[in-house]
Amino acid sequence: MMDIVFIKNLKIDAVIGVFDWEREIKQALYFDFEMAADTSKAANSDELKDTLDYNALSIAVTQFVEKSNFQLIETLAERVAELIIQDFNVPWLRLRLNKKGAIKNADDVGIIIERGIKT
């Protein structure tokens, strides 16, 4: 059984980019996560310890991203996916990382990656 726990539009400011001017500022990044989780145990117990704690996950990701200084969003997305899979025991996730404003005439620019195995 696979359920999906999601977080949408988590805004985190970070140093990201390849240009010199980008290395001197923080830019807003927006993350969407879809994560596989078996929520049946939590549904039966009504206990936080039995589910994927999306608040704790959001805090961990935010702290990691705020301290990061990668050049490429591809690298950042990969490292965030690794953190979630390892630290929160998530078997599969889809991560969307949006760097709004990176291209003048586009609403959104970013990357979507999937890691792990859907069960």
KAVENRA-V818483 format. One record per backbone hydrogen bond with DSSP energy under -1.0 kcal/mol. CO is the residue of the C=O (numbers start at 0). NH is the residue of the N-H. If there is no record, write none. Layout:
CO|NH + CO|NH
//
This chain:
2|36 + 4|34 + 6|32 + 9|30 + 11|28 + 13|26 + 18|22 + 26|13 + 28|11 + 29|97 + 30|9 + 31|95 + 32|6 + 33|93 + 34|4 + 36|2 + 38|42 + 39|43 + 40|44 + 41|45 + 46|49 + 47|50 + 51|53 + 52|56 + 53|57 + 54|58 + 55|59 + 56|60 + 57|61 + 58|62 + 59|63 + 60|64 + 61|65 + 62|66 + 71|75 + 72|76 + 73|77 + 74|78 + 75|79 + 76|80 + 77|81 + 78|82 + 79|83 + 80|84 + 81|85 + 82|86 + 83|87 + 90|116 + 91|35 + 92|114 + 93|33 + 94|112 + 95|31 + 96|110 + 97|29 + 98|101 + 102|105 + 108|98 + 110|96 + 112|94 + 114|92
//
